[in-house]
Amino acid sequence: MATPKEKDGADYLKKYKIMELMNNLTSMLLFHRPESPREFLIDQLEQLKVSKQSSMEGPSLFNDSDLDAIFGILDPTNQEYISYAQYKGALATLGISNINEFPAGAGEDKISRDTFKTDAKEGLRRS
């Protein structure tokens, strides 16, 4: 059984999404492999701070072309839509846990590229 201090620590980590932040920063660090890791991390945290204050897009491993590529993999016949199950699975793979349960097109099981990209960007921004 966890001690009160351990529970307080776990609650703090969960409340401020510290593990998600550290995972994101570590992933970006390993992806970019900068010559000055500390400066890179400071820059990423500063960008994150600015994005929170101004509602701008924050630092992320995935840009528009990456999301287009993911959508293209899920839509190899260029129908310009994917199923809700594909949408949900792709967002989970991107590390987005709190997804839009009723995205545009879900009723017809046809999620458009724009809906996918918008929801992915929003989910990545929140995480």
Phi, psi and omega per residue, in radians:
M1 nan 2.444 -3.101
A2 -1.307 2.506 3.069
T3 -1.313 2.872 3.106
P4 -1.022 -0.647 3.122
K5 -1.155 -0.712 3.116
E6 -1.131 -0.720 3.112
K7 -1.117 -0.759 3.092
D8 -1.039 -0.737 3.123
G9 -1.102 -0.787 3.135
A10 -1.121 -0.709 3.111
D11 -1.110 -0.712 3.124
Y12 -1.087 -0.833 3.131
L13 -1.026 -0.728 -3.121
K14 -1.230 -0.785 -3.097
K15 -1.033 -0.750 -3.069
Y16 -1.745 0.161 3.095
K17 0.897 0.767 -3.098
I18 -1.137 -0.735 -3.116
M19 -1.132 -0.702 3.106
E20 -1.112 -0.743 3.105
L21 -1.065 -0.828 -3.121
M22 -1.139 -0.697 3.093
N23 -1.099 -0.740 3.136
N24 -1.119 -0.827 3.141
L25 -1.102 -0.726 3.125
T26 -1.129 -0.728 3.117
S27 -1.090 -0.777 3.133
M28 -1.127 -0.675 3.131
L29 -1.096 -0.811 -3.142
L30 -1.236 -0.552 3.119
F31 -1.218 -0.833 -3.061
H32 -1.485 -0.496 -3.129
R33 0.796 1.050 -3.101
P34 -1.229 2.731 3.104
E35 -1.167 -0.559 3.141
S36 -2.069 1.484 -3.074
P37 -0.989 -0.717 -3.122
R38 -1.109 -0.796 3.124
E39 -1.101 -0.688 3.115
F40 -1.069 -0.815 -3.128
L41 -1.146 -0.686 3.078
I42 -1.072 -0.763 3.127
D43 -1.092 -0.740 3.132
Q44 -1.110 -0.725 3.115
L45 -1.165 -0.655 3.088
E46 -1.147 -0.733 3.086
Q47 -1.078 -0.698 3.121
L48 -1.099 -0.745 3.124
K49 -1.095 -0.798 3.127
V50 -1.102 -0.723 -3.124
S51 -1.131 -0.633 3.106
K52 -1.177 -0.675 -3.090
Q53 -1.338 -0.494 -3.021
S54 -2.024 0.059 -3.088
S55 1.078 0.397 3.038
M56 -1.394 2.906 3.092
E57 -1.282 2.289 -3.117
G58 -1.520 3.115 3.127
P59 -1.117 2.441 -3.110
S60 -2.678 2.675 3.063
L61 -1.300 -0.367 -3.009
F62 -1.979 2.225 3.064
N63 -1.934 -3.053 -3.099
D64 -0.990 -0.757 -3.099
S65 -1.172 -0.586 3.075
D66 -1.130 -0.767 -3.139
L67 -1.180 -0.635 3.051
D68 -1.086 -0.718 3.135
A69 -1.126 -0.740 3.110
I70 -1.077 -0.803 3.129
F71 -1.069 -0.728 3.138
G72 -1.066 -0.646 3.095
I73 -1.130 -0.668 -3.129
L74 -1.365 -0.321 -3.120
D75 -2.180 1.142 -3.057
P76 -1.163 -0.342 -3.137
T77 -1.697 0.180 3.097
N78 0.947 0.794 3.074
Q79 -1.345 -0.258 -3.108
E80 1.239 0.407 2.992
Y81 -2.703 2.770 3.054
I82 -2.245 2.892 3.130
S83 -1.358 2.850 3.096
Y84 -1.081 -0.678 3.126
A85 -1.099 -0.711 3.095
Q86 -1.136 -0.762 3.110
Y87 -0.983 -0.898 -3.101
K88 -1.103 -0.767 3.140
G89 -1.145 -0.716 -3.139
A90 -1.138 -0.750 3.132
L91 -1.141 -0.668 3.102
A92 -1.130 -0.689 3.110
T93 -1.109 -0.586 3.098
L94 -1.307 -0.099 3.121
G95 1.593 0.281 -3.135
I96 -1.636 2.005 -3.061
S97 -1.688 -0.557 -3.098
N98 -1.759 1.465 -3.049
I99 -1.624 2.821 3.043
N100 -1.230 1.959 -3.088
E101 -1.275 -0.348 -3.117
F102 -2.288 1.126 3.139
P103 -1.226 2.789 3.087
A104 -0.973 2.302 3.128
G105 1.624 -0.101 -3.104
A106 -1.124 -0.613 -3.135
G107 -1.080 -0.583 3.123
E108 -1.661 0.007 -3.072
D109 1.030 0.678 3.131
K110 -2.385 1.652 -3.140
I111 -1.630 2.158 -3.099
S112 -1.335 2.870 3.076
R113 -1.014 -0.804 -3.121
D114 -1.072 -0.756 3.118
T115 -1.106 -0.782 3.131
F116 -1.035 -0.849 -3.093
K117 -1.155 -0.737 3.125
T118 -1.071 -0.825 -3.115
D119 -1.199 -0.636 3.111
A120 -1.138 -0.792 3.134
K121 -1.081 -0.750 3.134
E122 -1.131 -0.759 3.109
G123 -1.111 -0.720 3.096
L124 -1.155 -0.662 3.126
R125 -1.121 -0.746 3.137
R126 -1.161 -0.619 -3.098
S127 -1.399 nan nan
